[in-house]
């Protein structure tokens, strides 16, 4: 079965973008001209361009038309297997350590997303409010937003405590959790990707079609109780995540 005409046309335009026929920052011909060039209806040409926009290859603007996106050079975030600490408290990524909160944290009580609720061990099908601490992180000098970091804490742990205040004191929530008797804390991470919500796209200034890199970190106490889930999201167009590989004894050169 052959592909729909708009997909075939999108493939041809995609190849022309990749080989530089339509360079970054340049514009594609108008829809009527594209339709004539490819021998298709204008609606088919519109659907082909919409496909490229959904892939993050072009931006459709009123003034300039369809512009080939200039893709930024990706910045490597090399994540080790260690937790670090500075005067502000624990941190998990040396590359992002200089970043700072660009606005005060937003504190709410709301049901956790389904996947977060499962990690917190909340009963399935029961909507329970949890403490949600939402932060926008970025470069202090340029005020460029780079990362959304949202913490979810069980209500039974956080309600009526300083965890629910905007200012949690020196060291942030992790120092506070340990001061509350949950020392030493332990962490594990999982990395995934998904498309942003409209709000996430607006806050991170994401072009259409750009996915999020997602790091989900689970914080547990010494008895294994899950105390917090941190959901960190950033542009997959701007960042990739790397790890240093070391040799296992079995992999030594003879």
N, C-alpha and C positions, 0 to 999 in steps of 0.2 A: 504494500500500500504506500503510495507516494505521500510526501508531507504536504500539508496545506500550502497554498501559494505564498502566504505571508511569511511562513517559516523559511521557505526556499529563498525568498527575497531577503529576509533578515540574515540568513547565512551568507549571502553574497555581500551584503553591506558590512557584516562583521568582518569578513575576510578583507574587504577593502580598507577598513579601519586598521586592521592588524598589519597590513602590508604598507601602510602609509599613504595610500591613495587619498584617504581623507585623514589628514594629520590631526593630532591633538590640538585643540583650540580652533580648528577650522570648522566649517559648517557643511552639512549635507545639502544637496539641492532641495528646492521646495518640493512639497508632496506631489504637485501636479507634474513636475519635471521628473521626479523619481518614478512615478507611475508610467510615464511615457518611455523612459529609458529601459524599464524592466518589462514593459508590455503588460501591465496589470491595471486593475481599477484603482482609483484614488483611495478607496476604503482599504484595499489590500495593502497599499503603500503605507497608509496610516497605521495599520496593525503591525506591519514590519518595523516601523520606527518605534511604536509603543513597546515592542518586544525588546529592542535594543535599549530603550530607556529603563525598562524593568531590570535589565542586566547591568545597569550602571555604566553603559558605554557612552551614552549621549545624554545631554540635557536639552529639553524642549523649552524654549523661551519665546516670549511674544516678540521681543525686539530683534533678536538675531536669528531666530528659527531653531533648527536642530544643530546643536554644537557638540562636537566630539569632546568628551571630557578629558582634561589633563589629569592623569592619575598621579597622585603624590608618590614619592619614593617611600617605600615602607620602612618603618622604624622597628628594629628588632628589640623585643622585650625578652631578655634572656633570664629565664626563671630557674633558679637553682633549687636545691632540696633543703634549704635552710631558711629559718625565720631570723630576721635581723631586728636590731633595735637602735634607735637614736633618742635624742632628747624629747621627741614627741611621742615615743612609744614604739610598739612593734610595727614592722612593715615587712612586706613579702616580695618586693620587686625592687632591686637596686636601681633599675632604669627609671622607675617612676617615683623613687623616693623624694626627689625635689618638688614634685607636684603638690599643690595645695588646694584646699577647698575654695571654690570661687564664689560661694554664697553660703549663708548659714544652712545647716542641715534642716530638712523638712521632716518633722516628727508627726506620725499619724498612727492610729489604731485601725487596722483593717484585716480582713481575711488574707492569708498568704496565697500566692498563686499555687495551683495544684502541685506542681513539681517541688516547690519549696516546702509546702505543707507536708509532703511525703518525707522529705529529708528531716524535717523537724519532728517527725513521728506523730503528727496529729491524725486523729481518726479520719478515714476517708468518708466523704459525704457530709461531714459536719463542719460548717463554717464557723471558725473560731477566730476572733480578733487576735492579732499578734502586734507587737511593737514594730513599726517600720521606720527605719532611719535612712533617709535618702540624701545622698551627697553628690554634688557635681564637682569633679576634680579637674585641674588643668595647670597650665604654666602660669606662674604668678606674674611674670613680667608682661606677657602678651595677653593674658586673660583668655587664652584659647582653651575651650572645653575639650577635654581628651577622654574623659572616663566618667561613667555613672557607677556609683558604688552604693548598693542598697543592702542594709542589714535587716534581718528578720529575727526577732527574739520572742520566745514564748511569753505570753502574758503572765503566766504563773511565776516566771522569773523576774520580769521587768516592771510589772505594775507597781506604782508607789515607790519606785527607787530612782536614783539619779540616772539610771540608764535611759529613762524617758525624758530627760532634760536635754535641751540643745547643747549645753556645756556639760560634758561628763567629767571634766577635770583633767589633770595631767595624765598623759598616757592613753586617753580615750577609753572606749568601752572594754578593751581587753585588760588594761590595768584594773579597771573598776570590777570586772568579773573576778579577777584573781583576788582583789581586796575583799570581795564578797564571799570568799571561801572556796573558790573553784580552781585554785592553783594546784598543779601547773596545767595550763591549757595545752591542748593539742589541736593540730589542724590537718586537713587533707583537702585536695583540690581536684576538680574535674573541669575539663575544657570542652566547650561545644560552640556551636554557632547557630544563629537564627536571624530572621529578618526583624528589624526594629518596629516598634509601634510608632504611630505618628508623633507622639510626645517625645519618645526617645530620639527619633530622627531630628526633631526640631531642636532639642537641647544639645545634641552633639553636632548639629549643622551637617547632617548626612545628606548627600545627594540621593535621589531616588535610585533604588536597586542595589544599594550598598548594605551588606549584612553586618551584623554585630559579631565580634568575638566575645565569648562569654566565659568567665572564670567563676565557677561556683565553689566557694570555700566553706567547709563545715568545721565549726569550732566545737570541741567537746571538752568536758571536764575530766578530772582524774578517774571518775567512776564510769566514764563512757557516755554520760548524758549529753545530748546535743543541746548546746546553749545558744548558738547563733548560726545562721546561714548568711553568708555574704555573697551577693550576686553582683559581680563587676562586669560592665559591658563597655566595649570600645569599638571604634571603627575597624572593620577588617580590611578596609581600603588603605588605612594609615599604618596599622600595626600587624606584625606577625609575632608569634610566640616561639622562642627557641629554648633548647635545653643543651647543656654540655653533656656529652656522652663520655663515660669513662669505661675502661676495660674491666670486665669481670676476670677473675683469675683463670677461668676456662678459655679466655680469648687472648691469652698471652702468645706472642710470636714464638715459634719453636726456637 
